[in-house]
Amino acid sequence: MFQGIKKLFGGKKEEGQILAPVAGQAVPLSEVPDPAFAQEILGKGVAILPSENEFKAPASGEVTVLFETGHAVSIRTESGADVIVHIGLDTVNLKGQFFITHVKQGDTVKAGDLLITADIEQIKAAGYEVITPVIVCNVSDFPDMVCHTGKAVKAMDEIITL
């Protein structure tokens, strides 16, 4: 009953989910060895230690930012969340090496669409961390957001409940 009243009188945006863009181990952002992510300066979310090379859309929406280097992408989801998938740490310095993009800025994507292929082993061999933060930037729009960590995930498993 209260959920119905909340929807009638505004309340938070439509509930949704953010899915794992890649298979791996889901860990709290606090375990990311980078203060911008670990201290949730950019937003709240989950980090994944990836076990495969294909990174998929974590929700349906519009690609709002796709870095030329292919290391990060931002999607405005249908539920209104601004989600960043950032593959590795400092991987912008690779200048696109080991990354192949499959979408472009402005594209509409469905959850599960292939966004980026990254050669995780080559990135590690080049000396970079491959831990992948998945962050909701506009957290204030989703005050009841719940992050699901501490488990192995397959691509498209729920990692964040909005």
Biotite code that builds the C-alpha atoms (Angstrom):
import biotite.structure as struc

atoms = struc.array([
    struc.Atom([0.000, 0.000, 0.000], chain_id="A", res_id=1, res_name="MET", atom_name="CA", element="C"),
    struc.Atom([2.734, 2.510, 0.926], chain_id="A", res_id=2, res_name="PHE", atom_name="CA", element="C"),
    struc.Atom([4.581, 1.753, -2.336], chain_id="A", res_id=3, res_name="GLN", atom_name="CA", element="C"),
    struc.Atom([1.427, 2.698, -4.242], chain_id="A", res_id=4, res_name="GLY", atom_name="CA", element="C"),
    struc.Atom([1.075, 5.941, -2.278], chain_id="A", res_id=5, res_name="ILE", atom_name="CA", element="C"),
    struc.Atom([4.756, 6.742, -2.906], chain_id="A", res_id=6, res_name="LYS", atom_name="CA", element="C"),
    struc.Atom([4.230, 6.329, -6.666], chain_id="A", res_id=7, res_name="LYS", atom_name="CA", element="C"),
    struc.Atom([1.079, 8.460, -6.611], chain_id="A", res_id=8, res_name="LEU", atom_name="CA", element="C"),
    struc.Atom([2.744, 11.337, -4.807], chain_id="A", res_id=9, res_name="PHE", atom_name="CA", element="C"),
    struc.Atom([6.136, 11.305, -6.439], chain_id="A", res_id=10, res_name="GLY", atom_name="CA", element="C"),
    struc.Atom([8.767, 9.733, -4.203], chain_id="A", res_id=11, res_name="GLY", atom_name="CA", element="C"),
    struc.Atom([11.867, 8.211, -5.742], chain_id="A", res_id=12, res_name="LYS", atom_name="CA", element="C"),
    struc.Atom([12.230, 7.377, -9.401], chain_id="A", res_id=13, res_name="LYS", atom_name="CA", element="C"),
    struc.Atom([11.068, 4.041, -10.768], chain_id="A", res_id=14, res_name="GLU", atom_name="CA", element="C"),
    struc.Atom([13.002, 1.182, -9.210], chain_id="A", res_id=15, res_name="GLU", atom_name="CA", element="C"),
    struc.Atom([15.502, -0.612, -11.362], chain_id="A", res_id=16, res_name="GLY", atom_name="CA", element="C"),
    struc.Atom([18.572, -2.749, -11.338], chain_id="A", res_id=17, res_name="GLN", atom_name="CA", element="C"),
    struc.Atom([22.138, -2.396, -12.439], chain_id="A", res_id=18, res_name="ILE", atom_name="CA", element="C"),
    struc.Atom([23.576, -5.664, -13.723], chain_id="A", res_id=19, res_name="LEU", atom_name="CA", element="C"),
    struc.Atom([27.135, -6.933, -13.740], chain_id="A", res_id=20, res_name="ALA", atom_name="CA", element="C"),
    struc.Atom([28.707, -5.836, -17.049], chain_id="A", res_id=21, res_name="PRO", atom_name="CA", element="C"),
    struc.Atom([31.218, -8.698, -16.802], chain_id="A", res_id=22, res_name="VAL", atom_name="CA", element="C"),
    struc.Atom([31.688, -11.970, -14.943], chain_id="A", res_id=23, res_name="ALA", atom_name="CA", element="C"),
    struc.Atom([34.000, -11.925, -11.940], chain_id="A", res_id=24, res_name="GLY", atom_name="CA", element="C"),
    struc.Atom([34.117, -11.256, -8.208], chain_id="A", res_id=25, res_name="GLN", atom_name="CA", element="C"),
    struc.Atom([31.890, -8.422, -6.932], chain_id="A", res_id=26, res_name="ALA", atom_name="CA", element="C"),
    struc.Atom([33.613, -6.440, -4.165], chain_id="A", res_id=27, res_name="VAL", atom_name="CA", element="C"),
    struc.Atom([32.835, -3.201, -2.294], chain_id="A", res_id=28, res_name="PRO", atom_name="CA", element="C"),
    struc.Atom([34.192, 0.039, -3.789], chain_id="A", res_id=29, res_name="LEU", atom_name="CA", element="C"),
    struc.Atom([36.234, 0.432, -0.600], chain_id="A", res_id=30, res_name="SER", atom_name="CA", element="C"),
    struc.Atom([38.506, -2.342, -1.935], chain_id="A", res_id=31, res_name="GLU", atom_name="CA", element="C"),
    struc.Atom([39.433, -0.342, -5.056], chain_id="A", res_id=32, res_name="VAL", atom_name="CA", element="C"),
    struc.Atom([43.020, 0.943, -4.662], chain_id="A", res_id=33, res_name="PRO", atom_name="CA", element="C"),
    struc.Atom([42.088, 4.436, -5.868], chain_id="A", res_id=34, res_name="ASP", atom_name="CA", element="C"),
    struc.Atom([40.693, 7.084, -3.480], chain_id="A", res_id=35, res_name="PRO", atom_name="CA", element="C"),
    struc.Atom([38.251, 8.589, -6.030], chain_id="A", res_id=36, res_name="ALA", atom_name="CA", element="C"),
    struc.Atom([36.468, 5.238, -6.196], chain_id="A", res_id=37, res_name="PHE", atom_name="CA", element="C"),
    struc.Atom([37.145, 3.863, -2.699], chain_id="A", res_id=38, res_name="ALA", atom_name="CA", element="C"),
    struc.Atom([35.871, 7.029, -0.987], chain_id="A", res_id=39, res_name="GLN", atom_name="CA", element="C"),
    struc.Atom([32.817, 7.128, -3.282], chain_id="A", res_id=40, res_name="GLU", atom_name="CA", element="C"),
    struc.Atom([33.738, 10.600, -4.550], chain_id="A", res_id=41, res_name="ILE", atom_name="CA", element="C"),
    struc.Atom([32.248, 9.819, -7.987], chain_id="A", res_id=42, res_name="LEU", atom_name="CA", element="C"),
    struc.Atom([29.248, 7.914, -6.621], chain_id="A", res_id=43, res_name="GLY", atom_name="CA", element="C"),
    struc.Atom([28.249, 4.635, -5.030], chain_id="A", res_id=44, res_name="LYS", atom_name="CA", element="C"),
    struc.Atom([28.435, 1.208, -6.551], chain_id="A", res_id=45, res_name="GLY", atom_name="CA", element="C"),
    struc.Atom([30.265, -2.086, -6.845], chain_id="A", res_id=46, res_name="VAL", atom_name="CA", element="C"),
    struc.Atom([33.650, -3.090, -8.233], chain_id="A", res_id=47, res_name="ALA", atom_name="CA", element="C"),
    struc.Atom([34.205, -6.291, -10.184], chain_id="A", res_id=48, res_name="ILE", atom_name="CA", element="C"),
    struc.Atom([37.446, -8.216, -10.555], chain_id="A", res_id=49, res_name="LEU", atom_name="CA", element="C"),
    struc.Atom([36.732, -9.372, -14.122], chain_id="A", res_id=50, res_name="PRO", atom_name="CA", element="C"),
    struc.Atom([37.293, -12.932, -15.281], chain_id="A", res_id=51, res_name="SER", atom_name="CA", element="C"),
    struc.Atom([36.455, -12.333, -18.953], chain_id="A", res_id=52, res_name="GLU", atom_name="CA", element="C"),
    struc.Atom([37.050, -9.746, -21.679], chain_id="A", res_id=53, res_name="ASN", atom_name="CA", element="C"),
    struc.Atom([33.542, -8.713, -22.775], chain_id="A", res_id=54, res_name="GLU", atom_name="CA", element="C"),
    struc.Atom([31.889, -5.789, -20.998], chain_id="A", res_id=55, res_name="PHE", atom_name="CA", element="C"),
    struc.Atom([28.149, -5.488, -21.538], chain_id="A", res_id=56, res_name="LYS", atom_name="CA", element="C"),
    struc.Atom([25.549, -2.797, -20.879], chain_id="A", res_id=57, res_name="ALA", atom_name="CA", element="C"),
    struc.Atom([24.586, -3.029, -17.185], chain_id="A", res_id=58, res_name="PRO", atom_name="CA", element="C"),
    struc.Atom([21.117, -1.613, -17.971], chain_id="A", res_id=59, res_name="ALA", atom_name="CA", element="C"),
    struc.Atom([19.089, -0.360, -20.916], chain_id="A", res_id=60, res_name="SER", atom_name="CA", element="C"),
    struc.Atom([19.533, 3.295, -21.786], chain_id="A", res_id=61, res_name="GLY", atom_name="CA", element="C"),
    struc.Atom([21.619, 5.793, -23.749], chain_id="A", res_id=62, res_name="GLU", atom_name="CA", element="C"),
    struc.Atom([25.408, 5.868, -24.029], chain_id="A", res_id=63, res_name="VAL", atom_name="CA", element="C"),
    struc.Atom([26.073, 9.408, -22.783], chain_id="A", res_id=64, res_name="THR", atom_name="CA", element="C"),
    struc.Atom([29.880, 9.248, -22.686], chain_id="A", res_id=65, res_name="VAL", atom_name="CA", element="C"),
    struc.Atom([32.267, 6.845, -24.372], chain_id="A", res_id=66, res_name="LEU", atom_name="CA", element="C"),
    struc.Atom([35.923, 7.675, -23.894], chain_id="A", res_id=67, res_name="PHE", atom_name="CA", element="C"),
    struc.Atom([38.012, 7.497, -27.103], chain_id="A", res_id=68, res_name="GLU", atom_name="CA", element="C"),
    struc.Atom([40.399, 5.224, -25.237], chain_id="A", res_id=69, res_name="THR", atom_name="CA", element="C"),
    struc.Atom([37.619, 2.676, -24.639], chain_id="A", res_id=70, res_name="GLY", atom_name="CA", element="C"),
    struc.Atom([38.450, 2.331, -20.943], chain_id="A", res_id=71, res_name="HIS", atom_name="CA", element="C"),
    struc.Atom([35.175, 3.784, -19.644], chain_id="A", res_id=72, res_name="ALA", atom_name="CA", element="C"),
    struc.Atom([31.569, 4.325, -20.642], chain_id="A", res_id=73, res_name="VAL", atom_name="CA", element="C"),
    struc.Atom([28.624, 6.134, -19.073], chain_id="A", res_id=74, res_name="SER", atom_name="CA", element="C"),
    struc.Atom([24.981, 5.208, -19.593], chain_id="A", res_id=75, res_name="ILE", atom_name="CA", element="C"),
    struc.Atom([21.827, 7.093, -18.597], chain_id="A", res_id=76, res_name="ARG", atom_name="CA", element="C"),
    struc.Atom([19.535, 4.183, -17.779], chain_id="A", res_id=77, res_name="THR", atom_name="CA", element="C"),
    struc.Atom([15.800, 4.039, -18.462], chain_id="A", res_id=78, res_name="GLU", atom_name="CA", element="C"),
    struc.Atom([15.269, 4.392, -14.690], chain_id="A", res_id=79, res_name="SER", atom_name="CA", element="C"),
    struc.Atom([17.292, 7.652, -14.741], chain_id="A", res_id=80, res_name="GLY", atom_name="CA", element="C"),
    struc.Atom([20.518, 6.407, -13.171], chain_id="A", res_id=81, res_name="ALA", atom_name="CA", element="C"),
    struc.Atom([23.808, 7.752, -14.536], chain_id="A", res_id=82, res_name="ASP", atom_name="CA", element="C"),
    struc.Atom([26.057, 4.689, -14.509], chain_id="A", res_id=83, res_name="VAL", atom_name="CA", element="C"),
    struc.Atom([29.799, 4.588, -15.220], chain_id="A", res_id=84, res_name="ILE", atom_name="CA", element="C"),
    struc.Atom([31.657, 1.382, -16.052], chain_id="A", res_id=85, res_name="VAL", atom_name="CA", element="C"),
    struc.Atom([35.386, 2.103, -15.630], chain_id="A", res_id=86, res_name="HIS", atom_name="CA", element="C"),
    struc.Atom([37.595, -0.782, -16.802], chain_id="A", res_id=87, res_name="ILE", atom_name="CA", element="C"),
    struc.Atom([40.735, -0.873, -14.682], chain_id="A", res_id=88, res_name="GLY", atom_name="CA", element="C"),
    struc.Atom([42.642, 1.905, -12.951], chain_id="A", res_id=89, res_name="LEU", atom_name="CA", element="C"),
    struc.Atom([44.662, 4.532, -14.821], chain_id="A", res_id=90, res_name="ASP", atom_name="CA", element="C"),
    struc.Atom([43.922, 2.568, -18.013], chain_id="A", res_id=91, res_name="THR", atom_name="CA", element="C"),
    struc.Atom([43.303, 5.861, -19.812], chain_id="A", res_id=92, res_name="VAL", atom_name="CA", element="C"),
    struc.Atom([47.119, 5.906, -20.062], chain_id="A", res_id=93, res_name="ASN", atom_name="CA", element="C"),
    struc.Atom([46.964, 2.926, -22.448], chain_id="A", res_id=94, res_name="LEU", atom_name="CA", element="C"),
    struc.Atom([45.472, 5.327, -25.033], chain_id="A", res_id=95, res_name="LYS", atom_name="CA", element="C"),
    struc.Atom([43.058, 2.704, -26.333], chain_id="A", res_id=96, res_name="GLY", atom_name="CA", element="C"),
    struc.Atom([45.548, -0.146, -26.566], chain_id="A", res_id=97, res_name="GLN", atom_name="CA", element="C"),
    struc.Atom([43.845, -3.459, -25.611], chain_id="A", res_id=98, res_name="PHE", atom_name="CA", element="C"),
    struc.Atom([40.313, -1.941, -25.871], chain_id="A", res_id=99, res_name="PHE", atom_name="CA", element="C"),
    struc.Atom([37.767, -2.327, -28.696], chain_id="A", res_id=100, res_name="ILE", atom_name="CA", element="C"),
    struc.Atom([34.530, -0.316, -28.501], chain_id="A", res_id=101, res_name="THR", atom_name="CA", element="C"),
    struc.Atom([31.328, -1.712, -30.002], chain_id="A", res_id=102, res_name="HIS", atom_name="CA", element="C"),
    struc.Atom([29.058, 1.321, -29.445], chain_id="A", res_id=103, res_name="VAL", atom_name="CA", element="C"),
    struc.Atom([29.322, 5.062, -29.798], chain_id="A", res_id=104, res_name="LYS", atom_name="CA", element="C"),
    struc.Atom([28.162, 8.039, -27.812], chain_id="A", res_id=105, res_name="GLN", atom_name="CA", element="C"),
    struc.Atom([24.436, 8.625, -28.355], chain_id="A", res_id=106, res_name="GLY", atom_name="CA", element="C"),
    struc.Atom([23.619, 4.963, -29.049], chain_id="A", res_id=107, res_name="ASP", atom_name="CA", element="C"),
    struc.Atom([20.626, 3.389, -27.338], chain_id="A", res_id=108, res_name="THR", atom_name="CA", element="C"),
    struc.Atom([21.544, 0.061, -25.762], chain_id="A", res_id=109, res_name="VAL", atom_name="CA", element="C"),
    struc.Atom([19.669, -2.783, -24.122], chain_id="A", res_id=110, res_name="LYS", atom_name="CA", element="C"),
    struc.Atom([20.945, -4.509, -20.986], chain_id="A", res_id=111, res_name="ALA", atom_name="CA", element="C"),
    struc.Atom([23.427, -7.153, -22.128], chain_id="A", res_id=112, res_name="GLY", atom_name="CA", element="C"),
    struc.Atom([24.501, -5.427, -25.370], chain_id="A", res_id=113, res_name="ASP", atom_name="CA", element="C"),
    struc.Atom([28.255, -5.658, -25.913], chain_id="A", res_id=114, res_name="LEU", atom_name="CA", element="C"),
    struc.Atom([29.890, -2.288, -25.142], chain_id="A", res_id=115, res_name="LEU", atom_name="CA", element="C"),
    struc.Atom([33.634, -2.908, -24.964], chain_id="A", res_id=116, res_name="ILE", atom_name="CA", element="C"),
    struc.Atom([36.050, -5.786, -25.410], chain_id="A", res_id=117, res_name="THR", atom_name="CA", element="C"),
    struc.Atom([39.172, -5.415, -23.261], chain_id="A", res_id=118, res_name="ALA", atom_name="CA", element="C"),
    struc.Atom([42.150, -7.768, -23.250], chain_id="A", res_id=119, res_name="ASP", atom_name="CA", element="C"),
    struc.Atom([42.351, -8.190, -19.479], chain_id="A", res_id=120, res_name="ILE", atom_name="CA", element="C"),
    struc.Atom([45.535, -10.304, -19.571], chain_id="A", res_id=121, res_name="GLU", atom_name="CA", element="C"),
    struc.Atom([47.379, -7.747, -21.741], chain_id="A", res_id=122, res_name="GLN", atom_name="CA", element="C"),
    struc.Atom([46.215, -4.892, -19.520], chain_id="A", res_id=123, res_name="ILE", atom_name="CA", element="C"),
    struc.Atom([47.554, -6.734, -16.443], chain_id="A", res_id=124, res_name="LYS", atom_name="CA", element="C"),
    struc.Atom([50.806, -7.551, -18.274], chain_id="A", res_id=125, res_name="ALA", atom_name="CA", element="C"),
    struc.Atom([51.204, -3.816, -18.992], chain_id="A", res_id=126, res_name="ALA", atom_name="CA", element="C"),
    struc.Atom([51.128, -3.224, -15.226], chain_id="A", res_id=127, res_name="GLY", atom_name="CA", element="C"),
    struc.Atom([47.564, -1.981, -14.738], chain_id="A", res_id=128, res_name="TYR", atom_name="CA", element="C"),
    struc.Atom([44.879, -3.034, -12.261], chain_id="A", res_id=129, res_name="GLU", atom_name="CA", element="C"),
    struc.Atom([41.804, -4.442, -14.025], chain_id="A", res_id=130, res_name="VAL", atom_name="CA", element="C"),
    struc.Atom([39.337, -3.994, -11.149], chain_id="A", res_id=131, res_name="ILE", atom_name="CA", element="C"),
    struc.Atom([36.232, -2.437, -12.713], chain_id="A", res_id=132, res_name="THR", atom_name="CA", element="C"),
    struc.Atom([34.111, 0.032, -10.717], chain_id="A", res_id=133, res_name="PRO", atom_name="CA", element="C"),
    struc.Atom([30.425, 0.211, -11.702], chain_id="A", res_id=134, res_name="VAL", atom_name="CA", element="C"),
    struc.Atom([29.125, 3.441, -10.207], chain_id="A", res_id=135, res_name="ILE", atom_name="CA", element="C"),
    struc.Atom([25.830, 5.295, -9.987], chain_id="A", res_id=136, res_name="VAL", atom_name="CA", element="C"),
    struc.Atom([26.781, 8.986, -10.070], chain_id="A", res_id=137, res_name="CYS", atom_name="CA", element="C"),
    struc.Atom([23.405, 10.534, -9.217], chain_id="A", res_id=138, res_name="ASN", atom_name="CA", element="C"),
    struc.Atom([23.051, 8.657, -5.923], chain_id="A", res_id=139, res_name="VAL", atom_name="CA", element="C"),
    struc.Atom([20.798, 11.330, -4.395], chain_id="A", res_id=140, res_name="SER", atom_name="CA", element="C"),
    struc.Atom([18.083, 10.280, -6.881], chain_id="A", res_id=141, res_name="ASP", atom_name="CA", element="C"),
    struc.Atom([18.256, 6.730, -5.481], chain_id="A", res_id=142, res_name="PHE", atom_name="CA", element="C"),
    struc.Atom([18.454, 7.013, -1.675], chain_id="A", res_id=143, res_name="PRO", atom_name="CA", element="C"),
    struc.Atom([17.443, 3.368, -1.126], chain_id="A", res_id=144, res_name="ASP", atom_name="CA", element="C"),
    struc.Atom([20.142, 1.975, -3.433], chain_id="A", res_id=145, res_name="MET", atom_name="CA", element="C"),
    struc.Atom([21.570, -1.386, -2.328], chain_id="A", res_id=146, res_name="VAL", atom_name="CA", element="C"),
    struc.Atom([24.919, -2.788, -3.533], chain_id="A", res_id=147, res_name="CYS", atom_name="CA", element="C"),
    struc.Atom([25.414, -6.562, -3.667], chain_id="A", res_id=148, res_name="HIS", atom_name="CA", element="C"),
    struc.Atom([29.036, -7.613, -3.095], chain_id="A", res_id=149, res_name="THR", atom_name="CA", element="C"),
    struc.Atom([31.116, -10.437, -1.685], chain_id="A", res_id=150, res_name="GLY", atom_name="CA", element="C"),
    struc.Atom([30.192, -12.991, -4.308], chain_id="A", res_id=151, res_name="LYS", atom_name="CA", element="C"),
    struc.Atom([31.116, -14.327, -7.710], chain_id="A", res_id=152, res_name="ALA", atom_name="CA", element="C"),
    struc.Atom([28.859, -12.950, -10.444], chain_id="A", res_id=153, res_name="VAL", atom_name="CA", element="C"),
    struc.Atom([28.095, -13.830, -14.026], chain_id="A", res_id=154, res_name="LYS", atom_name="CA", element="C"),
    struc.Atom([27.529, -11.073, -16.560], chain_id="A", res_id=155, res_name="ALA", atom_name="CA", element="C"),
    struc.Atom([23.947, -9.822, -16.149], chain_id="A", res_id=156, res_name="MET", atom_name="CA", element="C"),
    struc.Atom([23.598, -10.817, -12.476], chain_id="A", res_id=157, res_name="ASP", atom_name="CA", element="C"),
    struc.Atom([22.102, -8.010, -10.396], chain_id="A", res_id=158, res_name="GLU", atom_name="CA", element="C"),
    struc.Atom([24.792, -6.053, -8.512], chain_id="A", res_id=159, res_name="ILE", atom_name="CA", element="C"),
    struc.Atom([22.860, -2.885, -7.586], chain_id="A", res_id=160, res_name="ILE", atom_name="CA", element="C"),
    struc.Atom([19.198, -2.452, -6.707], chain_id="A", res_id=161, res_name="THR", atom_name="CA", element="C"),
    struc.Atom([17.992, 1.120, -7.222], chain_id="A", res_id=162, res_name="LEU", atom_name="CA", element="C"),
])
